[in-house]
Amino acid sequence: MANREKYHETWKSSFHMLSREELYNFDIFTLSEMILSIEHAISYTEGYRFLLLCFGNEGSSEKAKSIMQDLEDYLQQIKDVHRFKINEKKRKENFLNGRNF
């Protein structure tokens, strides 16, 4: 296994991505913080990928691209749970206020 693949596998094993069920246990505020953090990580990785394109070894930017894709997929999952929790909260508020939309 090449050194780059080894680093990518190390990253994937050290970055624990929560399942959708685990994400439902968090409140809206915590999910919002997670979204901001992952968006920052994606932005940072994009900058790192640019540097690898300019100065890195052949294929190294593809590994950064792969990591970015993993982060973007995970971000979408968190956003889906966040959106669900917000809609659920609005439905409860509407129900308690006597509005059934």
Number of C-alpha atoms within 10 A of each C-alpha: 5 6 8 15 12 11 12 15 11 11 12 13 10 9 9 8 13 12 11 13 9 9 16 16 11 14 12 17 10 13 20 14 11 15 19 13 13 17 15 12 15 21 13 12 18 17 13 15 21 14 13 18 16 9 11 13 10 9 12 16 21 14 16 22 18 12 19 20 13 14 19 16 12 18 18 12 17 22 16 12 19 22 14 14 17 13 12 12 13 13 15 14 13 13 12 10 9 9 10 10 7
